[in-house]
């Protein structure tokens, strides 16, 4: 089955999440030290299915590949893969895929006394204040980021 692309924009490619497949991959039964090396085990007997681990609402979950650098200071870079859940209620501080005036954009939601803002996480980009004339739909909330190796 080929992935469905409901929308493609200069910012994000969106694909449906195929959760019909199961692929149990080996899971190390110990934490991986980011400091001093720790002894490795000769065999691995635990497994994890990333569909079950990362996707809470399969029918409302999509993948999106990031294009651009407006969220780089939040650790989201060009080429990263997002797991997006459309069933999660948008809230202040959440990173969301927003459909603004006919275009997709990835921004942090900021609610303040001055109104609703879509905030980039890169000084090279300006915050977007949502005004009455704007057509905004919070399309989905980012739940996980799969990093593209650099």
C-alpha distance (Angstrom), angle and dihedral (degrees) to the residues before:
residue distance angle dihedral
X1 . . .
X2 3.79 . .
X3 3.80 118.6 .
X4 3.77 116.7 -97.9
X5 3.79 114.3 -124.9
X6 3.80 106.0 -156.8
X7 3.79 91.1 176.9
X8 3.77 139.2 2.9
X9 3.77 122.3 -166.2
X10 3.79 136.0 161.4
X11 3.82 87.4 -94.9
X12 3.80 106.6 43.7
X13 3.80 143.4 11.1
X14 3.81 111.3 -150.6
X15 3.82 125.3 -155.0
X16 3.78 132.5 178.9
X17 3.80 115.3 -109.1
X18 3.80 112.0 -115.1
X19 3.79 103.5 -147.6
X20 3.80 94.8 163.9
X21 3.78 91.4 91.0
X22 3.77 126.1 76.3
X23 3.75 123.5 -153.3
X24 3.76 116.2 169.6
X25 3.80 108.6 -160.8
X26 3.81 126.3 -167.7
X27 3.79 114.4 -88.6
X28 3.77 120.7 -158.8
X29 3.82 108.0 -122.0
X30 3.81 91.8 -140.3
X31 3.79 137.9 53.4
X32 3.79 116.3 -92.4
X33 3.80 109.4 -121.4
X34 3.77 115.5 -126.7
X35 3.80 89.5 -172.4
X36 3.79 121.6 40.9
X37 3.81 118.2 5.7
X38 3.79 117.7 -97.6
X39 3.80 126.3 -153.8
X40 3.81 115.2 -88.2
X41 3.79 125.3 -134.2
X42 3.80 120.8 -117.7
X43 3.79 92.5 -133.3
X44 3.77 139.6 24.7
X45 3.79 120.3 -143.7
X46 3.80 103.0 167.8
X47 3.79 125.1 86.3
X48 3.78 139.4 -166.9
X49 3.81 132.5 -160.6
X50 3.80 106.6 -148.9
X51 3.82 91.7 -155.3
X52 3.80 89.4 61.6
X53 3.81 94.0 40.0
X54 3.81 100.5 45.5
X55 3.80 104.7 29.0
X56 3.79 117.7 68.1
X57 3.82 98.3 166.5
X58 3.84 108.0 33.1
X59 3.80 97.2 -176.9
X60 3.82 91.4 51.8
X61 3.81 98.5 41.1
X62 3.79 126.7 101.5
X63 3.78 136.7 170.0
X64 3.78 122.9 -127.3
X65 3.78 129.9 -171.5
X66 3.81 113.6 -143.9
X67 3.78 120.6 -127.3
X68 3.79 115.0 -170.0
X69 3.79 139.6 19.4
X70 3.83 106.0 -99.4
X71 3.84 91.3 114.2
X72 3.82 99.3 39.5
X73 3.83 94.9 116.6
X74 3.82 87.6 58.5
X75 3.81 87.0 56.5
X76 3.81 94.4 -102.5
X77 3.79 112.6 126.7
X78 3.78 139.0 177.7
X79 3.81 109.3 -72.0
X80 3.82 96.6 21.3
X81 3.79 117.1 134.8
X82 3.81 118.2 -127.2
X83 3.77 127.7 -156.1
X84 3.80 105.7 -145.0
X85 3.81 125.2 -166.8
X86 3.81 115.4 -160.1
X87 3.82 92.7 -170.1
X88 3.82 95.5 64.3
X89 3.78 115.4 98.8
X90 3.83 111.1 -117.2
X91 3.80 113.4 -118.4
X92 3.77 141.7 173.0
X93 3.79 110.7 -69.7
X94 3.81 96.1 18.2
X95 3.80 119.9 126.2
X96 3.78 108.4 -126.6
X97 3.76 143.4 177.7
X98 3.79 103.5 -120.5
X99 3.78 129.0 -166.9
X100 3.80 103.2 -146.9
X101 3.79 121.8 179.0
X102 3.81 92.9 -27.1
X103 3.81 97.9 -43.0
X104 3.80 133.8 93.8
X105 3.78 118.1 -124.7
X106 3.79 133.4 173.4
X107 3.81 113.5 -136.6
X108 3.79 144.6 141.7
X109 3.82 114.0 -100.4
X110 3.79 113.3 -124.0
X111 3.80 121.5 -174.4
X112 3.80 115.5 -169.1
X113 3.79 140.0 155.0
X114 3.81 86.3 -91.1
X115 3.82 91.6 58.1
X116 3.79 139.0 -103.7
X117 3.79 120.0 -22.1
X118 3.80 133.6 -176.4
X119 3.78 104.8 -144.0
X120 3.80 126.3 -156.6
X121 3.79 118.8 -149.6
X122 3.79 96.2 -138.2
X123 3.82 126.4 76.9
X124 3.80 90.0 -135.5
X125 3.82 91.2 70.0
X126 3.79 130.2 66.2
X127 3.82 125.1 -127.9
X128 3.79 114.2 -109.4
X129 3.81 116.6 -131.4
X130 3.78 110.9 -153.0
X131 3.79 111.1 -131.0
X132 3.81 131.0 -171.5
X133 3.83 91.4 -98.4
X134 3.83 93.3 55.6
X135 3.79 120.0 100.2
X136 3.83 104.0 -141.0
X137 3.78 129.9 174.4
X138 3.79 120.3 174.1
X139 3.80 95.3 -138.5
X140 3.80 98.0 -172.1
X141 3.79 145.8 -31.6
X142 3.81 121.6 -108.8
X143 3.81 110.7 -119.2
X144 3.83 101.7 171.6
X145 3.79 139.2 10.9
X146 3.80 121.4 -147.3
X147 3.78 106.4 -156.9
X148 3.77 121.7 -134.0
X149 3.82 108.5 -132.2
X150 3.78 112.7 -109.0
